[in-house]
Amino acid sequence: MVVVTGGMITILALSYRTVQKQEGSFSALMESWILSAISAYLLLFLVLLVLRYAVLILYSFMEQIETIYKKRAYEPPRFSEESSLPMVSIVVPAYNEGVVIQPALRSLTELDYPNYEIIVIDDGSTDDTYEKALEIARTSRNVTIRVITKRNAGKAEALNTGMTLARGEFVLNMDGDAKLSSNTIRVCIPHFDNPSVGAVAGSVKVINRENVWTNIQALEYVEGLAMARKAQSFIRSVNIIPGPLGFFRKSVLLQVGGYDHDTFAEDCDLTLKILMRGWAISYEPAAIAWVETPSRLLDLIKQRYRWTRGILQATKKHSKALFSPRKSGVNFYMLWYMLFEGIMWPFSTVLGNLFFIYVSFQFGLATLLFYWWLQLAVLDVIAAAYCVVIEEEDPSLIFYSVLFRLFYINITDVAKVLATIEEWRGATMTWGKLEREGKL
């Protein structure tokens, strides 16, 4: 209501001042119409944004209640039944991950599950990734670790190689720079008791919370990613299974043909392929992948640029579902939701800032810029507080929601807008691998 009220005040105030200033001239009249149209568009965006937050909070809360109920009703297998648990193959693609590969593999050897294997796919690394992975494999006593090296062909090909070598009925795909919580397999496997569930998305959290950039990203992962996945899990339609922690039925991976090479978001593309085949996808918040996020602004911008273009590429591949609501079912709404977050949201944020800066100088309505920022900041603080409580996170992250709205979102949204424009123009791009700092 704060946002909608703020939007209405903006339109009324702006309309009044423009009518006063137009003096009957044609140019002033056109300016009034244009500014009023932009105000109306921004109001529409704000209404949709409020609905987005309301639906996500409601659905995520309902999923939380459902999860609590299931945990109370679930009976873990007795010790004598441990041997009957299905085998899981953990696939770890790695390219130049020498700095982080050993702590990542050590965390995998300590997982609380009796029947699994680890497959490391060295994708033609030019550093010591292969040697360091072999060192852990030779010293491992609790679990079998196979280290395979191949020519460099990209992450999608490395994951597909691991899929074909996997002996398990289920496949856990992760990144070479991630560290999994010890309970990951145990809490994910029960989801597959539902025969319609083809995959489970894990929770991703930031491990290197050392400066403003990484702390804001820690909040973003909790609020922007975890809350959305929890809400989507209520309808079993998580739209992106994260690269650091994705759990799959191997039969489903084979059915959809594994990972494709034609996008820069192979995890998003694979998720959509699974959803389009009619499989359900759940989210397990207790399965956590700790990751190292960019600690420098330039690296962060490059990462978000690649993510945006990759998601747009994946959405374009499945764009038929955008225009067939009856045939596509919930996937119709999921794709439009992705376009709202990927295109309309960043575009509207950038447009809103430019618009209110203009009217501040042109019509003396400087307070409108503050109200525009305030109404969005209120939403961020509410969502941050809710997510911190639900995820049992550090309360200090709520403070960063103010900084998130003040400057962080403006920088990343500009990068997303530029990425959208360049994707539309067909500009070439490269993977742009993030250099690891060894914070695992």
C-alpha positions as CSV (number, residue, x, y, z in Angstrom):
1,M,0.0,0.0,0.0
2,V,2.9,2.4,0.7
3,V,4.2,1.8,-2.8
4,V,0.8,2.2,-4.5
5,T,0.0,5.3,-2.5
6,G,3.4,6.8,-3.3
7,G,2.8,6.1,-7.0
8,M,-0.6,7.8,-6.9
9,I,0.9,10.9,-5.1
10,T,3.6,11.0,-7.8
11,I,1.1,11.0,-10.7
12,L,-1.2,13.6,-9.1
13,A,1.6,15.9,-8.1
14,L,3.3,15.6,-11.5
15,S,0.1,16.1,-13.4
16,Y,-0.8,19.2,-11.4
17,R,2.7,20.8,-11.9
18,T,2.8,20.0,-15.7
19,V,-0.6,21.4,-16.3
20,Q,0.5,24.6,-14.5
21,K,3.6,24.9,-16.5
22,Q,2.3,24.0,-20.0
23,E,0.9,27.5,-20.7
24,G,-1.1,26.2,-23.7
25,S,1.9,25.5,-25.9
26,F,2.0,22.3,-28.0
27,S,5.5,21.3,-26.7
28,A,4.4,21.7,-23.1
29,L,1.3,19.7,-23.8
30,M,3.4,16.9,-25.3
31,E,5.8,17.0,-22.4
32,S,2.8,16.7,-20.0
33,W,1.5,13.7,-21.9
34,I,4.8,12.0,-22.0
35,L,5.6,12.5,-18.4
36,S,2.1,11.4,-17.4
37,A,2.5,8.3,-19.5
38,I,5.8,7.5,-17.8
39,S,4.2,8.1,-14.4
40,A,1.4,5.7,-15.2
41,Y,3.9,3.1,-16.4
42,L,5.9,3.4,-13.2
43,L,2.7,3.1,-11.2
44,L,1.9,-0.1,-13.0
45,F,5.4,-1.4,-12.3
46,L,5.0,-0.6,-8.6
47,V,1.7,-2.4,-8.4
48,L,3.2,-5.5,-10.1
49,L,6.2,-5.3,-7.8
50,V,4.0,-5.2,-4.7
51,L,2.0,-8.2,-6.0
52,R,5.3,-10.0,-6.7
53,Y,6.5,-9.5,-3.1
54,A,3.1,-10.4,-1.6
55,V,2.8,-13.6,-3.6
56,L,6.4,-14.7,-2.9
57,I,6.1,-14.0,0.8
58,L,2.7,-15.8,1.0
59,Y,3.8,-18.8,-1.0
60,S,7.1,-19.1,0.8
61,F,5.4,-18.9,4.1
62,M,3.0,-21.7,3.0
63,E,5.9,-23.8,1.8
64,Q,7.6,-23.2,5.2
65,I,4.5,-24.5,7.0
66,E,4.3,-27.5,4.7
67,T,8.0,-28.3,5.2
68,I,7.6,-28.2,9.0
69,Y,4.7,-30.6,8.8
70,K,6.5,-33.0,6.5
71,K,9.6,-33.0,8.8
72,R,7.4,-33.9,11.8
73,A,5.7,-36.7,9.8
74,Y,8.9,-38.0,8.2
75,E,10.6,-41.0,9.8
76,P,14.3,-41.3,8.9
77,P,15.5,-44.8,8.0
78,R,16.8,-47.0,10.8
79,F,20.5,-47.9,10.9
80,S,19.8,-51.4,9.5
81,E,18.1,-49.8,6.5
82,E,21.0,-47.5,5.6
83,S,22.3,-50.0,3.0
84,S,19.0,-49.7,1.1
85,L,19.4,-46.0,0.5
86,P,19.8,-45.2,-3.3
87,M,23.3,-44.5,-4.7
88,V,24.0,-40.9,-5.5
89,S,26.7,-39.7,-7.9
90,I,28.2,-36.2,-7.2
91,V,29.5,-34.5,-10.3
92,V,32.0,-31.7,-9.9
93,P,33.0,-29.9,-13.1
94,A,36.2,-27.9,-12.6
95,Y,38.1,-25.5,-14.8
96,N,41.1,-23.7,-13.2
97,E,39.7,-24.2,-9.7
98,G,43.0,-25.1,-8.1
99,V,42.6,-22.5,-5.4
100,V,39.3,-24.0,-4.1
101,I,39.0,-27.6,-5.4
102,Q,40.5,-29.3,-2.3
103,P,38.3,-27.7,0.4
104,A,35.3,-28.4,-1.9
105,L,36.2,-32.1,-2.2
106,R,37.1,-32.4,1.5
107,S,33.6,-31.2,2.3
108,L,32.1,-33.8,0.0
109,T,34.0,-36.7,1.7
110,E,32.3,-35.7,5.0
111,L,28.7,-35.9,3.8
112,D,26.4,-37.7,6.1
113,Y,25.3,-40.4,3.6
114,P,26.4,-44.0,3.3
115,N,26.1,-44.6,-0.5
116,Y,27.6,-42.1,-2.9
117,E,30.5,-41.5,-5.2
118,I,32.3,-38.3,-6.4
119,I,33.2,-37.7,-10.0
120,V,35.5,-34.8,-10.7
121,I,35.6,-33.6,-14.4
122,D,38.7,-31.5,-15.0
123,D,37.7,-29.5,-18.1
124,G,41.2,-29.0,-19.5
125,S,42.4,-26.7,-16.7
126,T,45.6,-24.8,-17.3
127,D,46.5,-24.7,-13.5
128,D,46.9,-27.5,-11.0
129,T,43.2,-28.4,-10.6
130,Y,43.7,-32.0,-11.8
131,E,46.7,-32.7,-9.6
132,K,45.1,-31.2,-6.5
133,A,41.9,-33.2,-7.1
134,L,44.0,-36.4,-7.6
135,E,45.7,-35.7,-4.2
136,I,42.3,-35.7,-2.4
137,A,41.2,-38.8,-4.4
138,R,44.2,-40.8,-3.4
139,T,43.8,-40.0,0.3
140,S,40.1,-40.5,0.5
141,R,39.1,-43.5,2.6
142,N,35.3,-43.0,3.1
143,V,34.2,-42.5,-0.5
144,T,35.3,-43.3,-4.0
145,I,36.5,-40.3,-6.0
146,R,37.1,-40.6,-9.7
147,V,39.0,-37.7,-11.4
148,I,38.6,-37.4,-15.1
149,T,40.5,-35.0,-17.3
150,K,39.4,-33.9,-20.8
151,R,40.0,-31.2,-23.3
152,N,38.3,-27.9,-22.5
153,A,34.8,-27.8,-24.0
154,G,32.8,-25.8,-21.4
155,K,30.9,-26.4,-18.3
156,A,27.9,-28.0,-20.0
157,E,30.0,-30.6,-21.7
158,A,31.8,-31.4,-18.5
159,L,28.5,-31.9,-16.7
160,N,27.3,-34.2,-19.5
161,T,30.4,-36.2,-19.2
162,G,29.8,-36.7,-15.5
163,M,26.2,-37.6,-16.2
164,T,27.2,-40.4,-18.6
165,L,29.8,-41.8,-16.1
166,A,27.5,-41.6,-13.1
167,R,26.6,-45.0,-11.5
168,G,24.0,-43.6,-9.2
169,E,20.3,-43.5,-9.6
170,F,20.4,-39.8,-8.6
171,V,23.0,-37.2,-9.7
172,L,24.0,-34.2,-7.6
173,N,25.6,-31.5,-9.8
174,M,27.7,-28.8,-8.1
175,D,30.3,-26.2,-8.9
176,G,34.0,-26.8,-8.2
177,D,34.1,-23.7,-6.0
178,A,31.2,-24.7,-3.7
179,K,31.2,-26.3,-0.3
180,L,28.1,-28.4,0.6
181,S,26.5,-28.8,4.1
182,S,27.0,-32.3,5.4
183,N,23.3,-33.1,5.4
184,T,22.8,-32.2,1.7
185,I,22.0,-35.7,0.3
186,R,19.9,-36.8,3.3
187,V,17.6,-33.9,3.2
188,C,17.2,-33.9,-0.6
189,I,16.6,-37.6,-1.2
190,P,13.1,-37.6,0.6
191,H,11.8,-35.2,-2.1
192,F,12.1,-38.0,-4.7
193,D,9.6,-40.1,-2.8
194,N,7.1,-38.0,-4.8
195,P,7.4,-39.7,-8.3
196,S,6.5,-36.4,-10.1
197,V,9.6,-34.7,-8.7
198,G,12.4,-34.7,-11.2
199,A,14.9,-32.4,-9.5
200,V,15.6,-30.6,-6.3
201,A,17.2,-27.1,-6.0
202,G,19.4,-26.5,-3.0
203,S,20.1,-23.2,-1.2
204,V,23.1,-21.1,-2.1
205,K,24.7,-18.9,0.5
206,V,27.7,-16.5,0.5
207,I,30.7,-17.7,2.5
208,N,33.1,-14.7,1.9
209,R,31.1,-12.0,3.8
210,E,34.0,-9.6,4.2
211,N,33.1,-6.2,2.7
212,V,30.0,-4.2,1.6
213,W,29.8,-5.9,-1.8
214,T,29.8,-9.4,-0.5
215,N,27.5,-8.7,2.5
216,I,24.9,-7.1,0.1
217,Q,25.2,-10.2,-2.1
218,A,24.7,-12.4,1.0
219,L,21.4,-10.5,1.5
220,E,20.5,-10.8,-2.1
221,Y,21.0,-14.5,-2.1
222,V,18.7,-14.9,0.9
223,E,16.1,-12.4,-0.2
224,G,16.2,-12.5,-4.0
225,L,17.0,-16.1,-4.6
226,A,16.0,-18.2,-1.5
227,M,12.6,-16.6,-1.0
228,A,11.7,-17.0,-4.7
229,R,12.8,-20.6,-4.8
230,K,10.9,-21.4,-1.6
231,A,7.7,-19.8,-3.0
232,Q,8.1,-21.6,-6.3
233,S,8.6,-24.8,-4.5
234,F,5.1,-24.5,-3.1
235,I,3.8,-25.1,-6.6
236,R,6.8,-27.4,-7.4
237,S,8.0,-25.2,-10.2
238,V,11.4,-23.8,-9.2
239,N,12.5,-21.9,-12.3
240,I,16.3,-22.1,-11.9
241,I,18.2,-25.0,-10.3
242,P,21.4,-23.3,-9.1
243,G,24.7,-24.5,-10.5
244,P,26.3,-24.9,-7.1
245,L,23.7,-27.4,-5.9
246,G,21.3,-29.2,-8.2
247,F,19.9,-32.7,-7.4
248,F,18.4,-34.8,-10.3
249,R,17.0,-38.1,-11.2
250,K,19.5,-39.5,-13.7
251,S,16.7,-40.8,-15.9
252,V,15.3,-37.2,-16.1
253,L,18.7,-35.8,-17.2
254,L,18.9,-38.4,-19.9
255,Q,15.3,-37.8,-21.0
256,V,15.9,-34.1,-21.6
257,G,19.3,-34.7,-23.2
258,G,21.4,-33.2,-20.4
259,Y,22.9,-29.7,-20.7
260,D,22.9,-27.7,-23.9
261,H,25.8,-25.5,-25.1
262,D,23.9,-22.6,-26.6
263,T,23.3,-20.4,-23.6
264,F,25.4,-18.8,-20.9
265,A,22.9,-20.0,-18.3
266,E,23.0,-23.8,-18.7
267,D,21.4,-24.4,-15.3
268,C,18.4,-22.2,-16.2
269,D,18.0,-23.8,-19.6
270,L,18.1,-27.3,-18.1
271,T,15.6,-26.3,-15.5
272,L,13.2,-25.0,-18.1
273,K,13.7,-28.2,-20.2
274,I,12.7,-30.3,-17.2
275,L,9.6,-28.2,-16.4
276,M,8.5,-28.2,-20.0
277,R,8.6,-32.0,-19.9
278,G,6.0,-31.9,-17.1
279,W,8.4,-32.7,-14.2
280,A,8.0,-31.0,-10.8
281,I,11.0,-29.3,-9.2
282,S,11.3,-28.8,-5.4
283,Y,13.5,-26.6,-3.2
284,E,15.3,-27.8,-0.1
285,P,16.5,-24.9,2.1
286,A,18.4,-27.2,4.5
287,A,20.7,-28.3,1.7
288,I,23.2,-25.5,1.5
289,A,26.0,-24.8,-1.0
290,W,28.5,-22.2,0.4
291,V,30.0,-20.2,-2.5
292,E,32.6,-17.4,-3.0
293,T,31.0,-14.4,-4.6
294,P,32.7,-11.4,-6.4
295,S,34.4,-9.1,-3.9
296,R,35.2,-6.5,-6.5
297,L,32.6,-4.3,-8.3
298,L,33.9,-5.0,-11.8
299,D,33.7,-8.8,-11.3
300,L,30.2,-8.4,-9.9
301,I,29.1,-6.4,-13.0
302,K,30.6,-9.0,-15.3
303,Q,28.8,-11.8,-13.5
304,R,25.4,-10.2,-13.5
305,Y,25.8,-9.2,-17.2
306,R,26.5,-12.9,-18.1
307,W,23.6,-14.1,-15.9
308,T,21.2,-11.7,-17.5
309,R,22.1,-12.6,-21.1
310,G,22.1,-16.3,-20.2
311,I,18.6,-16.2,-18.7
312,L,17.3,-14.3,-21.7
313,Q,18.8,-16.8,-24.0
314,A,17.2,-19.7,-22.1
315,T,13.8,-17.9,-22.0
316,K,14.0,-17.3,-25.7
317,K,14.6,-21.0,-26.4
318,H,11.3,-21.8,-24.6
319,S,9.4,-18.7,-25.8
320,K,6.5,-20.8,-27.3
321,A,5.2,-21.3,-23.7
322,L,4.8,-17.5,-23.4
323,F,1.9,-17.6,-25.8
324,S,0.2,-20.8,-24.9
325,P,-1.2,-20.6,-21.4
326,R,-3.5,-23.6,-21.7
327,K,-0.8,-25.9,-23.1
328,S,2.0,-24.6,-20.9
329,G,0.1,-24.4,-17.6
330,V,2.2,-23.0,-14.8
331,N,5.2,-22.7,-17.1
332,F,3.4,-19.8,-18.9
333,Y,3.3,-17.8,-15.7
334,M,6.9,-18.8,-14.8
335,L,8.4,-17.5,-18.0
336,W,6.5,-14.2,-17.8
337,Y,7.7,-13.9,-14.2
338,M,11.3,-14.4,-15.5
339,L,10.8,-11.7,-18.1
340,F,9.4,-9.3,-15.5
341,E,12.5,-9.8,-13.2
342,G,15.0,-9.9,-16.1
343,I,13.8,-7.1,-18.3
344,M,10.9,-5.0,-16.8
345,W,12.3,-4.7,-13.3
346,P,15.8,-3.4,-14.1
347,F,14.5,-1.2,-17.0
348,S,11.8,0.3,-14.7
349,T,14.4,1.0,-11.9
350,V,16.7,2.8,-14.3
351,L,13.8,4.7,-16.0
352,G,12.4,5.7,-12.6
353,N,15.7,7.1,-11.4
354,L,16.2,9.1,-14.6
355,F,12.6,10.3,-14.6
356,F,12.5,11.5,-11.1
357,I,15.9,13.3,-11.4
358,Y,14.4,15.1,-14.5
359,V,11.2,16.2,-12.8
360,S,13.2,17.2,-9.7
361,F,15.0,19.8,-11.7
362,Q,12.3,20.7,-14.2
363,F,9.3,21.0,-11.8
364,G,10.9,21.4,-8.4
365,L,9.6,18.0,-7.2
366,A,12.9,16.8,-5.6
367,T,11.0,15.1,-2.8
368,L,9.5,12.7,-5.4
369,L,12.9,11.2,-6.0
370,F,13.2,10.5,-2.3
371,Y,9.7,9.0,-2.1
372,W,10.5,6.8,-5.1
373,W,13.5,5.4,-3.4
374,L,11.8,5.2,0.0
375,Q,8.8,3.2,-1.2
376,L,11.1,0.6,-2.8
377,A,13.4,0.6,0.2
378,V,10.4,-0.2,2.5
379,L,9.7,-3.3,0.4
380,D,13.3,-4.4,0.6
381,V,13.5,-4.0,4.3
382,I,10.2,-5.9,4.9
383,A,11.3,-8.7,2.6
384,A,14.8,-8.8,4.1
385,A,13.5,-9.0,7.6
386,Y,11.1,-11.8,6.7
387,C,13.8,-13.8,4.9
388,V,16.4,-13.4,7.6
389,V,13.9,-14.8,10.1
390,I,12.8,-17.7,7.9
391,E,16.3,-18.6,6.8
392,E,17.7,-18.1,10.4
393,E,20.3,-15.7,9.0
394,D,22.4,-13.0,10.5
395,P,20.1,-10.1,11.5
396,S,22.8,-7.6,10.5
397,L,21.9,-8.4,6.9
398,I,18.7,-6.4,7.3
399,F,20.8,-3.2,7.5
400,Y,22.3,-3.9,4.1
401,S,18.8,-3.8,2.5
402,V,19.1,0.0,2.8
403,L,22.5,0.0,1.0
404,F,21.0,-2.5,-1.5
405,R,18.4,0.0,-2.6
406,L,20.6,3.1,-2.3
407,F,23.3,2.1,-4.8
408,Y,23.8,-1.6,-5.3
409,I,20.6,-2.2,-7.3
410,N,21.2,0.8,-9.4
411,I,24.6,-0.5,-10.5
412,T,23.5,-4.0,-11.2
413,D,20.3,-2.9,-13.0
414,V,22.3,-0.7,-15.4
415,A,24.4,-3.8,-16.1
416,K,21.2,-5.9,-16.7
417,V,19.7,-3.2,-19.0
418,L,22.9,-3.1,-21.1
419,A,23.0,-6.9,-21.2
420,T,19.4,-7.0,-22.4
421,I,20.2,-4.4,-25.2
422,E,23.3,-6.3,-26.3
423,E,21.5,-9.6,-26.3
424,W,18.8,-8.1,-28.4
425,R,21.5,-6.7,-30.8
426,G,23.2,-10.1,-30.9
427,A,26.5,-8.8,-29.5
428,T,29.2,-11.4,-29.0
429,M,30.3,-12.3,-25.5
430,T,32.6,-14.7,-23.7
431,W,32.1,-16.7,-20.5
432,G,34.2,-14.4,-18.3
433,K,35.2,-16.8,-15.6
434,L,35.5,-15.3,-12.1
435,E,38.9,-15.5,-10.5
436,R,38.7,-17.4,-7.2
437,E,40.3,-16.0,-4.0
438,G,40.3,-19.3,-2.1
439,K,37.8,-18.2,0.6
440,L,36.2,-21.7,1.0
